[in-house]
Amino acid sequence: MQLPGNQKRSQTDSGLSVWEPGLSSVEKTKPTFYSRWGGLVLVVSLLCVPFVFYGAGKAVQSNVNKVEDWLPKTFVETTELGWFRANFPTDQFVVLSWEGCRLGSDPSLPNAEPDDPRIAQVIQLLVPPADAPEQNQDVIEARRFIKSVTTGR
């Protein structure tokens, strides 16, 4: 029996007939999409790579997410953030304390308790006075790494 196209009829071990599709002579000679267009797709893809990296770089540069942009101006937190940014402009700071360290009461009040005297000593160690000798290695290092100190006062 002649089958359409290039199909064959075969028998399995159990004696059942099975149709096996084959490729017609027209299908065998027709080139595939990738054999026809693969080179062009590859060249266009490679030409697009620099533009993709350029666009990604521009997107990263323009992606600015500042809290000030989405925090309402009427919030107390907005005011606190403004104070924080004014006093710590680069977001690089150290919080320093120790056991027994206390700020006294408001100095404008009569009979106010004084601050812990060690606070002033730490400030002098961290930010040496302007007339400190430059030959001292500790003074050089302190001036190199610490620009200012802000206390609770």
N, C-alpha and C positions, 0 to 999 in steps of 0.2 A: 504494500500500500504506500502510495506517495503522500508525504506529509508536506504542509505548506512551509515555505522558507527552507531552512536547512535543519529542520528538527529530525531527531532520530527516535526510534522506538526501541527500548531495550527491556529485557526481562530481568527481574531481581531473582535472588536465590529461591524465594518462595513461589516463583512463577507468576508474579503480578507484572503487568506491563506498566512501564513508566515512560512519560513523555519527557524528553530532554530537549530544551530549547537550544538552538545554536545560532550563530550569527550569520545573517545573509551576506552575500558577497558585497552588497551596497553598504551594509553596516561595517564590514571589515575595512573598507577603503575610506570611510568618512572620518576625518581627523577629529579628535576631542577638543573641547574648549581650551584646555590648558596647553595642548600641543600647538594650537593655532595662536593663542593670545598670551601664553605664559611669559614669553620674553618681554612683551610690551608691559604687562602687569608688573614684572620685576623692575624694569627700568623706571616706570612711573613711581613705583613705591620707593625706590632708592632716591629719586629726585625730590620726593616729598619729605624725606627724613630731616634735612636741615630746617625746613619750615616748621615741622612739628616741634623740634627742639627750641627754635626761636620763639614760637608761640608759647610753649610751656614756660620758658624763662621769663617772658613778659608777664604771663599770668601770675607767676610767683612773686615778681617784683611789685605788681599792682595789688596784690592780696594783702590789704591792711585791715586788721581787725582790732580796733581800739575800743576799750571799754567806754571811753568818753562818748563815742558815737552812738551807743545804744542805751546808756544809762541816763534816765531823765534828770534834767537840771534841778528839779525840785526835791530830789532825794537828799537826805542828810549824807548818805554814802558818797554822793557826787562831790560834795564839799570836802569830805574827808579824803577822798581820792586826790582832789586837787592839792590839798595840803601835803599829802604824802609825795606826790610828784614834784612839788616845789622843794621839799626838803631832801628827797632822795631821787635826784633826777635820772640816774642811770639804772635804777633798780638793783644796785649793788650795795648791800649794807649788811652789817652784822649787829645783832642784838646781843648785848653783853650785860650779864648780871651775875650775882653770886649770892650765896646764902648769907643773909643778914643785911643785904643791901637795901636801903630804904630811902625814898625821897621824903623829905620833911613836909610839913604843911605849907600852905601858900605863904611865901615870904612877905607878902603885903599885909598880912594879918598881924595884929599885935600878939606877942608871946608865941610866935611861930616856931615849930621845931625845925632845926637845921637839917640839911641833907647829910647823908653819910659822907664824911670827909674823904673817904677813899675814892669817891666818884671824881673829885677834882684831881686827885693823884693819878688816876687812870687816864684822864683827859690829857694831863701834862706829859705822860709817857707816850700816848698815842700821837699827839700833835705837839711836838716840841715848840717852844717859843721861837720867835723869829731871830732872837739874838743868840740862839744855841750854836755852839761851835760845829762847823761843818766837818771837822776831822773825826768826830765821833761816828762810828759805823751805825750805831742804833739810830741816830738822828737822820742819817742819810737814808736808811731803810724806811723809817717812819714817814719821811717826807715823800718817798717814792711811792708808797702804797696807800697811805692814808691822807686824804685831802682835808677832811673836816670831821668833827664829832658833834652830834646832836644829842642832847640829853632830854630827860623828861621835863626839864624846865624850859 
